[in-house]
Amino acid sequence: MIARSRGMLEQEIAVKRREFLKISLGSAALAALSREARALTSIKEIRVGYQKNGVLVIARQQAVLEKHFSSQGIDVKWIEFSSGPPMLEAMNVGSVDYGAVGDSPPVFAQAAGAAIVYAAGQPITNGQGILVPPNSPIRSIADLKGKRVGFTKGSSAHNVIVQTLEKAGLSYSDIMPVYLTPPDAGPAFANGSIDAWSIWDPYFAIGETRQNGCILVNASEITKTNSFYIANRDFAKSHGAVLQQLIDVTSSAAKWAEAHRDEVAKSLSAITGIPLDIQTVAANRSSFAVGPITDDIVATQQGVADRFFKLGLIPKPVVVRDAVWKPVQT
């Protein structure tokens, strides 16, 4: 009886030991998950990509993001890019968390499977188009046939040239595309290496004022265009509250810019080093308003994506709505 009780006792101890180990392991797993959760919500630095135009330049000059996030112990790092495609490449690999680009870069990035989301939108009313040199024989869109047209591949300027050709009944194959970044395209335009230049401000204004370029067409005459505030997908998923704050502060800076265009030009000039007269031209015709990604914006952007796929410029069709960030409702 005593032996049997001892055996039962040992068996009971063994069971309790196993239960204890399960609880301990479970606690360890929960602790690990808790640490992971804390890591996901803890952030010390936000990396913002920007170009030589737009609201983010103003935000940087006024340090509004730094002021907003300083109380949360978050630093802001600014990274400049010459155009949208390299910015989104950096964002895809996690080197940039948030930035502003035109309509085409996100389409190319999404088609390539990049880890990005559309966070906010900004309609563009002017400030981009196609320039031709002074005394150029090109007088109409139809005259672009057979000509060398410079633009940045995968940029908003790419979409402008595609839709401009389409409106005139020309095909993409009717021109000779010359893929150039804005810093390279400017000299090429000046020395006659390209016959036309599809570009955005402030380079658009530089081509007009410094190189006496003639506007063949304004993008606003051709189609509705948008620019976007894009975020790294993992950043948006892990730090949604921070991303919403980024959008809110950006929106406040945009509202200020709409009402203070002279000061905007000074800010743009101070940050970019581009002369004040050029940035004044750009600021006076810019649209700064920032808002949510509406159904209309999605439809317009889907049209860009469908057009690029039809032309074989992206390898597969994309569904824009699949990449639209949805803030978590609290």
LINTAHU-V395383 format. One line per field, one symbol per residue. phi: phi as a letter, one per 30 degrees, with the letter a starting at -180 (. if undefined). A space follows every 10 residues. Layout:
# LINTAHU-V395383
phi=???
This chain:
# LINTAHU-V395383
phi=.ddddddddd dddddddddd dddddddddd dddddddddd ccbcaccccb cdaidddddd dchdddddce dcicdbccbc bdadeddddd dddidbcaac bdddeddddd ddiddbbdca badccajalc cbddidddcb edddeicdcc addicddddd dddddddcic cdddccdbdb dedddedddd cidbcabcac dddedddddc chdcddaded dcadbbcbcc bdddddddbe dddddedddd dddddddecb ddddeddddd dcideedddd edddcdccec addddddddd ddddddddde didbdadbce edcddceddc
